[in-house]
Amino acid sequence: MTENPSQGAFHLDIDKVSQELRVRPEILKRLIISFSKSLTEKILNLKQALDLNDVTKARALLHELKGTSGNLRVTDVYQAVDVLHVAVKTSESPEKIHDYFIALQRCCQEFQDYIGRLGG
C-alpha cells in the first residue's frame, strides 16, 4: 500500500513509516489525515501569534507541530517547522521569521495537497 500520487514532489511512504512505527498502515494513514486537517487552523494561529509578536504562543505551537510531524515522519513539514522554531527561539529578524513562515505555509500546503490526492 505504498502511496505515491504522481503529482507534486511531496511523498510519504506509508508502508515504510508504518513498519518503522509498528502501526498498521490504515491507522497511520488516519493519523496523518487528521494531522493534515488540523494544519490550517494551527498555521492560522501561528500567524496570529507571530503577527502579535507572542513568542511564547508561537514557540508552543511550533513545538506541537514539530512533535507531531516528527512522530508521524512527515519530514518535510518537520524540517520547515524546525527552521522557523529555531529562528523564533533565537530572535532572528522579523523579515527572516516571515520568510521562514511563508516557506512553512508552502510546505504545509504541499503536504495537504498530497494528502488530498491520497483521498484524505
MARLUMTI-259689 format. One line per 10 residues: number of its first residue (from 1); their letters; for each residue x negated, y negated, z of C-alpha. Coordinates in nm, 3 decimals. Layout:
<sites>
NUM = a = X/Y/Z  ... $
</sites>
This chain:
<sites>
1 = mtenpsqgaf = 0.000/0.000/0.000  -0.274/-0.246/-0.082  -0.104/-0.572/-0.162  -0.269/-0.779/-0.434  -0.036/-1.007/-0.626  -0.217/-1.120/-0.936  -0.159/-1.495/-0.898  -0.384/-1.710/-0.681  -0.717/-1.647/-0.517  -0.583/-1.555/-0.174 $
11 = hldidkvsqe = -0.595/-1.185/-0.092  -0.537/-0.981/0.222  -0.599/-0.606/0.221  -0.310/-0.488/0.438  -0.428/-0.126/0.438  -0.782/-0.211/0.543  -0.671/-0.451/0.817  -0.406/-0.209/0.946  -0.670/0.064/0.974  -0.909/-0.173/1.149 $
21 = lrvrpeilkr = -0.643/-0.287/1.395  -0.490/0.062/1.423  -0.140/-0.058/1.348  0.098/0.070/1.083  0.086/-0.136/0.760  0.458/-0.220/0.774  0.421/-0.360/1.126  0.114/-0.561/1.031  0.295/-0.698/0.728  0.586/-0.811/0.950 $
31 = liisfskslt = 0.343/-0.983/1.188  0.168/-1.159/0.900  0.500/-1.271/0.751  0.606/-1.405/1.090  0.279/-1.596/1.123  0.324/-1.737/0.773  0.675/-1.858/0.854  0.554/-2.031/1.172  0.277/-2.220/0.993  0.490/-2.502/0.852 $
41 = ekilnlkqal = 0.605/-2.615/1.195  0.262/-2.566/1.352  0.091/-2.772/1.081  0.352/-3.047/1.120  0.295/-3.051/1.498  -0.080/-3.059/1.441  -0.048/-3.352/1.201  0.157/-3.543/1.457  -0.099/-3.472/1.730  -0.384/-3.585/1.506 $
51 = dlndvtkara = -0.194/-3.899/1.397  -0.137/-3.986/1.764  -0.499/-3.900/1.849  -0.364/-3.648/2.102  -0.683/-3.443/2.119  -0.554/-3.216/2.395  -0.246/-3.113/2.196  -0.444/-3.083/1.871  -0.702/-2.859/2.037  -0.430/-2.641/2.190 $
61 = llhelkgtsg = -0.255/-2.599/1.854  -0.583/-2.528/1.677  -0.680/-2.274/1.944  -0.348/-2.095/1.892  -0.379/-2.099/1.511  -0.738/-1.982/1.530  -0.650/-1.696/1.764  -0.353/-1.571/1.565  -0.521/-1.600/1.225  -0.831/-1.428/1.363 $
71 = nlrvtdvyqa = -0.636/-1.148/1.527  -0.445/-1.084/1.204  -0.767/-1.108/1.000  -0.630/-1.394/0.786  -0.990/-1.503/0.735  -0.940/-1.800/0.502  -0.695/-1.966/0.740  -0.916/-1.878/1.037  -1.219/-2.043/0.878  -1.028/-2.360/0.783 $
81 = vdvlhvavkt = -0.886/-2.385/1.136  -1.230/-2.328/1.288  -1.387/-2.614/1.089  -1.112/-2.853/1.199  -1.124/-2.725/1.557  -1.499/-2.792/1.580  -1.453/-3.137/1.425  -1.186/-3.229/1.679  -1.389/-3.089/1.970  -1.699/-3.283/1.866 $
91 = sespekihdy = -1.506/-3.606/1.796  -1.603/-3.630/1.431  -1.486/-3.935/1.240  -1.113/-3.969/1.170  -1.192/-3.955/0.796  -1.366/-3.617/0.827  -1.093/-3.481/1.052  -0.835/-3.595/0.795  -1.028/-3.424/0.514  -1.054/-3.102/0.716 $
101 = fialqrccqe = -0.683/-3.120/0.795  -0.598/-3.157/0.425  -0.818/-2.854/0.350  -0.635/-2.657/0.620  -0.298/-2.760/0.477  -0.402/-2.640/0.131  -0.533/-2.312/0.270  -0.211/-2.252/0.465  -0.004/-2.329/0.155  -0.207/-2.078/-0.050 $
111 = fqdyigrlgg = -0.156/-1.820/0.223  0.219/-1.888/0.239  0.244/-1.869/-0.142  0.063/-1.536/-0.131  0.295/-1.401/0.138  0.593/-1.524/-0.064  0.470/-1.317/-0.358  0.448/-1.015/-0.125  0.815/-1.055/-0.053  0.785/-1.233/0.282 $
</sites>
